């Protein structure tokens, strides 16, 4: 089953982690960019995405990549 990742447009514009999202799209994830509906505080703290409906955030793009990899490994078993 394909892993779905979603990023808020506001977060993407602020933290510029599009190349990271492109990497996961090329690896087979379904990556979408959506308008933020919840206006969560987490988006203002650093780059973030949802991976399989679980919010993942970090202080930097590099740290976000590590967190996404951990989540993907857990999801794929």
C-alpha positions in Angstrom: 0.0 0.0 0.0 1.2 3.5 -0.9 2.2 5.8 1.9 0.3 9.1 1.9 2.2 12.2 2.9 0.6 15.7 3.2 2.2 19.0 3.8 0.5 22.3 4.6 1.1 25.0 2.0 1.9 27.6 4.7 4.5 25.3 6.2 6.1 24.5 2.9 6.3 28.2 2.0 7.9 29.0 5.4 10.4 26.2 5.6 11.1 25.5 2.0 11.4 21.7 2.2 10.1 20.9 -1.2 13.2 19.0 -2.3 12.7 16.6 0.6 9.0 16.0 -0.3 10.1 15.4 -3.9 12.6 12.8 -2.7 9.7 10.9 -1.1 7.5 11.3 -4.1 10.1 9.7 -6.3 10.5 6.9 -3.8 6.8 6.0 -4.2 5.0 8.0 -1.6 1.9 9.9 -2.6 2.8 13.5 -1.6 0.1 16.2 -1.5 0.2 19.8 -0.6 -3.0 21.1 1.0 -4.3 24.3 2.5 -4.0 24.1 6.3 -7.4 23.5 7.8 -6.4 23.4 11.5 -3.9 26.3 11.7 -1.9 24.2 14.2 0.8 25.6 16.3 3.1 22.8 15.3 3.5 24.2 11.7 5.0 27.4 13.1 7.7 25.6 15.0 9.5 24.0 12.0 9.1 21.9 8.9 6.4 19.3 9.2 4.2 16.8 7.3 1.7 14.1 8.0 2.7 10.6 7.2 -0.2 8.2 7.1 -2.3 10.6 9.1 0.4 11.0 11.8 1.8 14.5 12.2 5.7 14.6 12.0 7.6 17.8 12.7 11.2 18.8 13.5 13.4 21.8 14.1 15.2 21.5 10.7 14.7 19.9 7.3 17.5 17.4 8.1 15.8 16.4 11.4 12.5 16.1 9.6 14.0 13.7 7.1 15.2 11.5 10.0 11.7 11.6 11.6 10.0 10.7 8.3 12.3 7.8 7.8 11.6 6.5 11.3 7.8 6.8 10.6 8.0 5.1 7.2 10.1 2.2 8.7 7.5 1.7 11.4 4.6 1.9 9.0 6.1 -0.6 6.6 7.0 -3.0 9.3 
